[in-house]
Amino acid sequence: MGQPNTHHKQLQRKLKNRHLQLIAIGGAIGTGLFMGSGKTISLAGPSVIFTYLLIGFFLFFIMRAMGELLLSDLKYKSFTDFSHHILGPGAGFFVGWTYWFCWVVIGMADIIAITEYVRFWWADVPLWLPGLLCIGMMAAMNLLTVRLFGEMEFWFALIKIVAIVGLILVGGYLVFTSFVNPNTGLPASLSYLWAREGGIFPNGISGFFSAFQIAFFAFVGIELVGTAAAETQDPYKNLPAAINRIPIRVIIFYVLALGVIMTVTPWDAVDPKKSPFVNMFTLIGIPIAASLINLVVLSSALSSANGGMFSTGRMLFGLSHSKAAPRLFGLLNINGVPAPALLFSCAFLLLGIVLLYQDGDIMNMFTIVTTISSIGFIFVWIMILLSYIKYRKIHPELHEKSVYKMPGGVPMCYACLAFLVFSLYLFTRDKDTLKGMLYTPVWFGILGVSYYFLYRKKS
């Protein structure tokens, strides 16, 4: 077992602060903001702002708990490592493989989405081509060096930032000039956030909670900053900086963007089936608005697939070193990249191309599997909190020495746990997401059997 341990020390810290900052931003801005915000607005009305604020608030504290744990011992390369060390090998096994599975599922969904976005411009493109090119290009760049992954995420995230800032500036100008919306015949006004029929909660508390399912998925990947921390320069400085800015990002990228949309077009006039971003840029006379937003959501899907490729490879690498995955996945290539683990994950992404050729309601199936994925992420976040609670109990000296303590400590962890459990309950309120919840025990059953036969008998 000596060889993998030697390689384990060679993970290279080549990600700079700007890479980690943009990876953090990219993780906090999902494609759901661009394409799914119309649906969340129609469900919750102006209260959708509080939906994103509430989820962002609790996820910030979960990321703070993760940050303190990662910096308590730089031998921890990800949350799988500290789950394994603090909660036991079973916890590390379940967390690592669940996180890998979640990103593989999202990656397959991204491949299908990328194909659809490319077909917007090139309707006759063979179904297999965009996804295959995407997987090939990102795999090649990820295999070369971690810094190339950082550069790709930097530019993908930058495109999303420019689009959102552009939307906020355009919307602000339209409100300031009392622009009359030709679709509604109404002038832009801040009062639409509270003065329309029904007020801030037009569909009641039920509508407010209905938006949670879509909004949660928009935040999936926010913990990617922790996976990347093992390969960043000066983690004591860069990781806290990336996590501490999450609240500002939530306010700018979600609250301001959604608020601006609803001041220019009243919430009850927003089309749930169309991107509000396209509508906003169309209003000021940009004829290629649809193409611009298609470019943005394409870059968002590429960013998600790229982040998934990075994180799944690192998860398998960490699992290998805790003896929870084949030893092969613990090897690095000459560039310090876990190549076998990366290529194994890429092979599963190819299934996304196969699904494009299947008959039947694929999108219905993907609603189910992405629900399973979202529940998997919630499970990972719960395990981060449980790890922190036990860490405070068994390592009080490390907490005392910590330069990055979690605000609120253990009581705040319990508040976050209560919020996540309540969020799981919300998944039972919709037929499609309930189906996903009912399938989830199958995955954990497979993991339980695998852990017993492949891991427990070795120890």
ZADRENSE-794852 format. One record per residue (C-alpha): residue number from 0; residue in three letters; x, y, z. Coordinates in Angstrom, 2 decimals, always signed. Each point is the difference from the previous one (the first is absolute). Layout:
REM residues N
resi resn X Y Z
NUM ALA X Y Z
...
***
This chain:
REM residues 459
resi resn X Y Z
0 MET +0.00 +0.00 +0.00
1 GLY +3.06 +2.25 +0.07
2 GLN -0.22 +1.30 -3.53
3 PRO -3.39 +1.72 +0.21
4 ASN +0.96 +1.64 +3.29
5 THR +3.06 +1.45 -1.65
6 HIS -2.13 +1.36 -2.81
7 HIS -2.49 +1.38 +2.51
8 LYS +2.62 +2.50 +1.12
9 GLN +0.44 +1.24 -3.54
10 LEU -3.38 +1.66 -0.56
11 GLN +1.18 +3.33 -1.33
12 ARG -1.11 +3.33 +1.45
13 LYS -0.14 +1.86 -3.31
14 LEU -3.38 +1.70 +0.32
15 LYS +0.42 +3.73 +0.65
16 ASN -2.29 +2.22 +2.05
17 ARG -1.83 +1.28 -3.09
18 HIS -0.69 -3.61 -1.06
19 LEU -1.45 -0.92 +3.40
20 GLN -2.10 +3.18 +0.15
21 LEU -1.56 -0.69 -3.40
22 ILE -0.45 -3.71 +0.78
23 ALA -1.92 +1.11 +3.10
24 ILE -2.12 +2.39 -2.06
25 GLY -0.60 -2.61 -2.70
26 GLY -1.13 -2.47 +2.66
27 ALA -2.42 +2.53 +1.46
28 ILE -1.59 +0.88 -3.37
29 GLY -1.80 -2.88 -1.61
30 THR -1.63 -0.24 -3.43
31 GLY -3.26 +0.03 +1.98
32 LEU +0.39 +3.75 +0.51
33 PHE +0.00 +0.66 -3.74
34 MET -2.54 -2.59 -1.14
35 GLY -1.97 -0.88 +3.15
36 SER -0.52 +3.44 +1.56
37 GLY -3.19 +0.58 -2.04
38 LYS -1.49 -3.14 +1.56
39 THR +1.01 +0.95 +3.57
40 ILE -1.41 +3.53 -0.45
41 SER -3.33 -1.38 -1.26
42 LEU -0.20 -2.35 +2.99
43 ALA +1.02 +2.36 +2.81
44 GLY -0.41 +3.53 -1.38
45 PRO +2.19 +2.65 +1.70
46 SER +0.54 -2.37 +2.95
47 VAL +2.38 -1.96 -2.25
48 ILE +2.63 +2.51 +1.14
49 PHE -0.37 -1.32 +3.55
50 THR +0.23 -3.58 -1.31
51 TYR +3.49 +0.62 -1.38
52 LEU +1.02 +2.11 +3.01
53 LEU -1.08 -2.73 +2.45
54 ILE +1.77 -2.82 -1.88
55 GLY +3.11 +2.16 -0.51
56 PHE +0.02 +0.94 +3.71
57 PHE +0.10 -3.58 +1.24
58 LEU +2.40 -1.20 -2.71
59 PHE +2.44 +2.76 +1.00
60 PHE +0.23 -1.46 +3.51
61 ILE +0.39 -3.51 -1.38
62 MET +2.90 +1.24 -2.14
63 ARG +1.49 +1.72 +3.06
64 ALA -0.13 -3.31 +1.89
65 MET +1.70 -1.69 -2.96
66 GLY +2.62 +2.76 -0.13
67 GLU +0.95 -0.35 +3.67
68 LEU +0.29 -3.78 -0.35
69 LEU +2.15 +0.14 -3.17
70 LEU +2.37 +2.55 +1.55
71 SER +0.22 -1.89 +3.31
72 ASP +2.24 -2.54 -1.78
73 LEU +1.38 +0.60 -3.49
74 LYS +0.24 -3.76 -0.47
75 TYR -3.74 +0.17 -0.65
76 LYS -0.35 +0.31 -3.77
77 SER -3.81 +0.14 +0.04
78 PHE -3.03 -0.54 +2.24
79 THR +0.27 -3.74 -0.74
80 ASP +3.33 -0.05 +1.85
81 PHE -1.24 +1.68 +3.15
82 SER -3.25 -2.04 -0.05
83 HIS +2.12 -3.17 -0.14
84 HIS +2.33 +1.17 +2.77
85 ILE -2.59 +1.50 +2.37
86 LEU -3.16 -2.07 -0.57
87 GLY +1.65 -3.23 -1.10
88 PRO +0.80 -1.89 -3.22
89 GLY -3.67 -0.78 -0.67
90 ALA -0.88 +3.70 -0.04
91 GLY +2.91 +0.79 -2.32
92 PHE -1.07 -2.82 -2.31
93 PHE -3.61 +1.20 -0.20
94 VAL +0.89 +3.68 -0.36
95 GLY +2.65 -0.52 -2.69
96 TRP -1.95 -2.39 -2.18
97 THR -3.25 +1.97 +0.38
98 TYR +1.76 +3.20 -1.03
99 TRP +1.57 -1.80 -2.97
100 PHE -3.39 -1.39 -1.03
101 CYS -1.71 +3.41 +0.30
102 TRP +2.51 +1.67 -2.30
103 VAL -0.09 -2.83 -2.52
104 VAL -3.80 +0.35 -0.21
105 ILE +0.26 +3.78 -0.37
106 GLY +2.77 -0.48 -2.57
107 MET -2.24 -2.24 -2.11
108 ALA -2.78 +2.60 +0.24
109 ASP +2.50 +2.69 -1.03
110 ILE +1.02 -2.01 -3.08
111 ILE -3.63 -0.17 -1.10
112 ALA -0.47 +3.72 +0.74
113 ILE +3.17 +0.93 -1.94
114 THR -1.30 -1.92 -3.02
115 GLU -3.30 +1.91 +0.14
116 TYR +1.78 +3.37 +0.30
117 VAL +2.25 -0.77 -2.98
118 ARG -3.04 -1.06 -2.06
119 PHE -1.42 +3.51 +0.60
120 TRP +2.60 +1.22 -2.53
121 TRP +0.61 -3.21 -1.97
122 ALA -3.26 -1.93 -0.14
123 ASP +1.37 -2.83 -2.18
124 VAL +3.02 -0.82 +2.17
125 PRO +0.28 -3.75 +0.72
126 LEU -1.24 -0.69 +3.52
127 TRP +3.23 -1.71 +1.05
128 LEU +2.41 +2.72 -1.18
129 PRO -0.34 +2.95 +2.48
130 GLY +0.14 -2.20 +3.08
131 LEU +2.92 -2.06 -1.27
132 LEU +1.99 +3.12 -0.91
133 CYS -0.79 +1.53 +3.37
134 ILE +1.11 -3.08 +1.97
135 GLY +3.12 -0.43 -2.13
136 MET +1.07 +3.65 +0.26
137 MET -0.54 +0.31 +3.75
138 ALA +1.56 -3.39 +0.77
139 ALA +3.11 +0.93 -2.02
140 MET +0.38 +3.35 +1.76
141 ASN -0.67 -1.45 +3.45
142 LEU +2.61 -2.71 -0.60
143 LEU +2.70 +2.53 -0.85
144 THR +0.02 +2.06 +3.19
145 VAL -2.33 +1.19 +2.74
146 ARG +0.79 +3.57 -1.02
147 LEU -1.75 -0.52 -3.36
148 PHE -3.11 -1.11 +1.89
149 GLY +0.27 +3.22 +2.02
150 GLU +0.33 +2.09 -3.15
151 MET -3.05 -1.62 -1.61
152 GLU -2.10 +0.57 +3.13
153 PHE +1.27 +3.58 +0.21
154 TRP -1.25 +0.89 -3.47
155 PHE -3.24 -2.00 +0.23
156 ALA -0.86 +1.77 +3.27
157 LEU +1.01 +3.38 -1.44
158 ILE -2.54 -0.40 -2.83
159 LYS -2.74 -0.66 +2.58
160 ILE +1.05 +3.01 +2.08
161 VAL -0.02 +2.35 -3.00
162 ALA -3.49 -1.22 -0.99
163 ILE -1.42 +0.53 +3.51
164 VAL +1.65 +3.39 +0.53
165 GLY -1.24 +1.01 -3.47
166 LEU -3.55 -1.01 +0.95
167 ILE +0.15 +1.98 +3.26
168 LEU +1.33 +3.13 -1.74
169 VAL -2.56 -0.22 -2.81
170 GLY -2.84 -0.57 +2.47
171 GLY +1.17 +2.85 +2.21
172 TYR +0.02 +2.33 -3.00
173 LEU -3.52 -1.07 -1.03
174 VAL -1.33 +0.61 +3.54
175 PHE +1.75 +3.38 +0.23
176 THR -1.51 +1.14 -3.31
177 SER -3.46 -1.50 +0.79
178 PHE +0.23 -2.03 -3.19
179 VAL -3.39 -1.19 -1.27
180 ASN +0.10 -3.75 -0.62
181 PRO -1.58 -0.62 -3.45
182 ASN -1.08 -3.50 +1.10
183 THR -2.01 +1.22 +3.01
184 GLY -0.59 +3.69 -0.77
185 LEU +1.24 +0.79 +3.54
186 PRO +2.93 +2.23 +1.01
187 ALA +2.90 -1.58 +1.90
188 SER -0.42 +0.56 +3.75
189 LEU +1.54 -1.18 +3.26
190 SER -3.52 -0.18 +1.46
191 TYR -0.68 -3.23 -1.92
192 LEU +2.03 -1.78 +2.67
193 TRP -2.72 +0.60 +2.59
194 ALA -2.98 +1.84 -1.50
195 ARG -1.39 -2.55 -2.48
196 GLU -3.05 -2.05 +0.95
197 GLY +1.00 -2.45 +2.73
198 GLY +2.96 +2.10 +1.15
199 ILE +3.37 -1.61 +0.65
200 PHE -1.51 -3.49 +0.48
201 PRO -2.62 -0.06 -2.80
202 ASN -0.30 -3.80 +0.00
203 GLY +0.26 -0.30 +3.76
204 ILE +2.56 -1.97 +1.98
205 SER -0.71 -3.02 -2.22
206 GLY +1.22 +1.85 -3.10
207 PHE +3.04 +1.22 +1.94
208 PHE +0.96 -3.57 +0.90
209 SER -0.68 -1.29 -3.54
210 ALA +2.90 +2.10 -1.28
211 PHE +2.45 -1.73 +2.35
212 GLN +0.41 -3.09 -2.19
213 ILE +1.24 +1.96 -3.04
214 ALA +1.94 +2.54 +2.08
215 PHE +1.88 -2.73 +1.88
216 PHE +1.22 -1.48 -3.26
217 ALA +1.35 +3.42 -1.01
218 PHE +2.39 -0.11 +3.00
219 VAL +1.28 -3.52 -0.68
220 GLY +3.79 +0.14 -0.39
221 ILE +0.56 +2.77 +2.53
222 GLU +2.23 -2.40 +1.97
223 LEU +2.31 -0.46 -3.03
224 VAL +2.22 +2.69 +1.52
225 GLY +0.85 -2.53 +2.75
226 THR +0.99 -2.67 -2.52
227 ALA +2.25 +2.49 -1.79
228 ALA +1.58 +1.21 +3.27
229 ALA +2.49 -2.90 +0.01
230 GLU +1.58 +1.38 -3.16
231 THR +0.01 +3.73 +0.70
232 GLN +2.97 +2.12 +0.94
233 ASP -0.15 +1.29 +3.60
234 PRO -3.26 -1.71 +1.10
235 TYR +0.04 +1.87 +3.36
236 LYS -0.54 +3.23 -1.90
237 ASN -1.88 -1.02 -3.14
238 LEU -2.61 -2.43 +1.39
239 PRO -1.38 +2.41 +2.65
240 ALA -0.09 +2.81 -2.56
241 ALA -2.04 -2.14 -2.41
242 ILE -2.47 -1.17 +2.65
243 ASN -0.42 +3.40 +1.70
244 ARG -1.19 +1.57 -3.23
245 ILE -2.88 -2.45 -0.48
246 PRO -2.58 +2.33 +1.67
247 ILE +0.97 +2.90 -2.30
248 ARG -0.25 -2.29 -3.03
249 VAL -3.45 -1.23 +1.02
250 ILE -1.20 +3.59 +0.39
251 ILE +1.46 +1.16 -3.33
252 PHE -0.62 -3.03 -2.17
253 TYR -3.36 -1.14 +1.33
254 VAL -1.74 +2.73 +1.98
255 LEU +0.88 +2.96 -2.23
256 ALA -0.45 -1.94 -3.26
257 LEU -3.42 -1.41 +0.95
258 GLY -1.07 +3.30 +1.55
259 VAL +0.85 +1.90 -3.18
260 ILE -1.91 -2.52 -2.14
261 MET -3.15 +0.47 +2.09
262 THR +0.21 +3.82 -0.02
263 VAL +0.07 +0.15 -3.80
264 THR -2.49 -2.83 -0.58
265 PRO -2.49 -0.62 +2.86
266 TRP +0.36 -3.50 +1.43
267 ASP -3.41 -1.11 -1.30
268 ALA +0.98 +1.00 -3.55
269 VAL +3.28 -2.01 +0.01
270 ASP -0.21 -3.01 -2.34
271 PRO +1.06 -3.10 +2.01
272 LYS +1.02 -1.81 -3.20
273 LYS +2.41 +2.67 -1.23
274 SER +3.21 +1.48 +1.36
275 PRO -0.65 +3.42 +1.60
276 PHE +3.54 +0.91 -1.06
277 VAL -0.94 -0.32 -3.68
278 ASN -3.07 +2.19 +0.58
279 MET +2.00 +2.71 +1.78
280 PHE +2.58 +0.36 -2.77
281 THR -2.73 -0.15 -2.66
282 LEU -1.80 +2.93 +1.64
283 ILE +2.91 +2.36 -0.63
284 GLY +0.12 -0.98 -3.65
285 ILE +2.78 -2.57 -0.14
286 PRO -1.16 -2.27 -2.86
287 ILE +2.53 -2.71 +0.82
288 ALA -1.11 -0.22 +3.67
289 ALA -1.02 -3.65 -0.35
290 SER +3.38 -0.89 -1.52
291 LEU +1.86 +1.89 +2.73
292 ILE -1.85 -1.81 +2.79
293 ASN +0.42 -3.31 -1.83
294 LEU +3.75 +0.67 +0.07
295 VAL -0.19 +0.74 +3.73
296 VAL -1.96 -3.15 +0.88
297 LEU +2.31 -2.03 -2.25
298 SER +3.00 +1.33 +1.94
299 SER -1.86 -0.73 +3.25
300 ALA -0.60 -3.62 -1.04
301 LEU +3.64 -0.31 -1.10
302 SER +1.08 +1.43 +3.35
303 SER -2.17 -2.50 +1.85
304 ALA +1.30 -2.94 -2.07
305 ASN +3.58 +1.21 +0.45
306 GLY -0.43 +0.39 +3.76
307 GLY -1.62 -3.43 +0.18
308 MET +2.89 -1.56 -1.91
309 PHE +2.50 +1.62 +2.38
310 SER -1.84 -0.92 +3.20
311 THR -0.82 -3.61 -0.93
312 GLY +3.63 -0.68 -0.82
313 ARG +1.15 +1.47 +3.31
314 MET -2.69 -1.90 +1.93
315 LEU +1.11 -3.36 -1.44
316 PHE +3.62 +0.97 +0.71
317 GLY -0.84 +0.67 +3.66
318 LEU -2.13 -3.16 +0.27
319 SER +2.88 -2.07 -1.34
320 HIS +2.32 +1.28 +2.73
321 SER -2.54 -0.88 +2.67
322 LYS -0.23 -3.49 -1.56
323 ALA -3.62 +0.61 -1.01
324 ALA +0.72 -0.17 -3.75
325 PRO +2.44 -1.96 -2.22
326 ARG +3.66 +0.82 +0.53
327 LEU +0.30 +1.01 -3.67
328 PHE -2.07 +3.15 +0.66
329 GLY +2.65 +1.19 +2.47
330 LEU +2.67 +0.44 -2.67
331 LEU +1.01 +3.33 -1.54
332 ASN +1.44 +0.71 -3.42
333 ILE +3.22 +2.00 -0.48
334 ASN -2.01 +3.23 +0.21
335 GLY -1.31 -0.82 +3.48
336 VAL -3.52 -0.77 -1.28
337 PRO -1.95 -3.15 +1.08
338 ALA -0.29 -1.23 -3.60
339 PRO -1.48 -3.52 +0.55
340 ALA -2.73 +1.41 +2.28
341 LEU -0.72 +2.81 -2.47
342 LEU -0.31 -2.33 -3.00
343 PHE -2.25 -2.40 +1.93
344 SER -2.42 +2.85 +0.73
345 CYS +0.13 +1.16 -3.65
346 ALA -1.09 -3.46 -1.11
347 PHE -3.23 +0.44 +1.98
348 LEU -0.58 +3.43 -1.52
349 LEU -0.16 -1.71 -3.39
350 LEU -3.28 -1.56 +1.18
351 GLY -1.51 +3.45 -0.44
352 ILE +0.56 -0.32 -3.75
353 VAL -1.64 -3.44 -0.01
354 LEU -3.07 +1.42 +1.76
355 LEU -0.45 +2.52 -2.82
356 TYR -0.97 -2.90 -2.27
357 GLN -2.50 -1.58 +2.38
358 ASP -3.72 +0.22 -0.65
359 GLY -2.47 +1.08 +2.65
360 ASP -0.21 +2.93 +2.38
361 ILE +3.69 +0.60 +0.73
362 MET -0.63 +3.34 +1.71
363 ASN -2.40 -1.67 +2.43
364 MET +2.69 -2.53 +0.83
365 PHE +2.54 +2.78 +0.43
366 THR -2.32 +1.83 +2.38
367 ILE +0.09 -3.15 +2.10
368 VAL +3.75 -0.61 -0.19
369 THR +0.89 +3.65 +0.64
370 THR -2.30 -0.11 +3.02
371 ILE +1.98 -3.02 +1.18
372 SER +3.16 +2.04 -0.62
373 SER -1.31 +2.99 +1.98
374 ILE -0.91 -2.29 +2.90
375 GLY +3.51 -1.46 -0.24
376 PHE +1.51 +3.47 +0.35
377 ILE -2.21 +0.69 +3.02
378 PHE +1.31 -3.27 +1.49
379 VAL +3.59 +1.19 -0.57
380 TRP -0.75 +3.36 +1.65
381 ILE -1.57 -1.82 +2.97
382 MET +3.15 -2.12 +0.38
383 ILE +2.17 +3.15 -0.04
384 LEU -2.06 +1.36 +2.91
385 LEU +0.14 -3.28 +1.93
386 SER +3.79 -0.11 -0.53
387 TYR +0.29 +3.52 +1.43
388 ILE -2.10 -0.84 +3.06
389 LYS +2.17 -3.03 +0.81
390 TYR +3.22 +1.91 -0.82
391 ARG -0.93 +2.59 +2.63
392 LYS -0.49 -2.83 +2.49
393 ILE +3.18 -2.02 -0.65
394 HIS +2.39 +2.79 -1.06
395 PRO -0.76 +3.07 +2.16
396 GLU +3.68 +0.95 -0.17
397 LEU -0.11 +0.28 -3.80
398 HIS -3.08 +2.20 +0.20
399 GLU +1.73 +2.27 +2.53
400 LYS +3.00 +0.38 -2.33
401 SER -2.18 +0.52 -3.09
402 VAL +0.42 +3.32 -1.79
403 TYR -3.25 -0.60 -1.88
404 LYS -2.65 -0.96 +2.53
405 MET -3.57 -0.67 -1.11
406 PRO -2.37 +2.73 +1.27
407 GLY -2.62 -1.38 +2.34
408 GLY +1.90 -3.24 +0.46
409 VAL -1.88 -3.17 +0.91
410 PRO -3.42 +1.66 +0.62
411 MET +0.11 +1.46 -3.51
412 CYS +0.80 -3.48 -1.33
413 TYR -3.19 -1.34 +1.56
414 ALA -1.98 +2.87 -1.52
415 CYS +1.46 -0.84 -3.44
416 LEU -0.83 -3.69 +0.51
417 ALA -3.60 +0.86 +0.84
418 PHE -0.23 +2.14 -3.15
419 LEU +1.38 -2.79 -2.23
420 VAL -2.36 -2.60 +1.50
421 PHE -2.94 +2.36 -0.57
422 SER +1.19 +0.52 -3.59
423 LEU -0.09 -3.77 -0.54
424 TYR -3.61 +0.06 +1.13
425 LEU -0.74 +2.63 -2.68
426 PHE +1.17 -2.47 -2.65
427 THR -2.97 -2.22 +0.92
428 ARG -2.52 +2.69 -1.01
429 ASP +0.48 -0.35 -3.77
430 LYS -0.78 -3.18 -1.96
431 ASP +3.26 -0.11 -2.02
432 THR +2.28 +0.87 +2.90
433 LEU -1.84 -2.50 +2.22
434 LYS +0.83 -2.70 -2.57
435 GLY +3.64 +0.99 +0.22
436 MET -0.11 -0.23 +3.79
437 LEU -1.52 -3.48 -0.17
438 TYR +2.83 -1.17 -2.32
439 THR +2.74 +1.47 +2.22
440 PRO +0.08 -2.91 +2.51
441 VAL +0.97 -2.29 -2.92
442 TRP +3.31 +1.87 -0.35
443 PHE +0.71 -0.12 +3.72
444 GLY -0.94 -3.68 +0.02
445 ILE +2.55 -0.67 -2.76
446 LEU +2.62 +1.91 +2.00
447 GLY -0.86 -1.93 +3.16
448 VAL +0.43 -3.37 -1.72
449 SER +3.21 +1.18 -1.72
450 TYR +1.44 +1.27 +3.27
451 TYR -0.68 -3.31 +1.71
452 PHE +1.52 -2.21 -2.69
453 LEU +2.77 +2.19 -1.39
454 TYR +1.15 +1.95 +3.03
455 ARG -1.00 -1.46 +3.35
456 LYS +1.39 -3.46 -0.77
457 LYS +3.39 +1.54 -0.83
458 SER +0.34 +1.55 +3.43
***
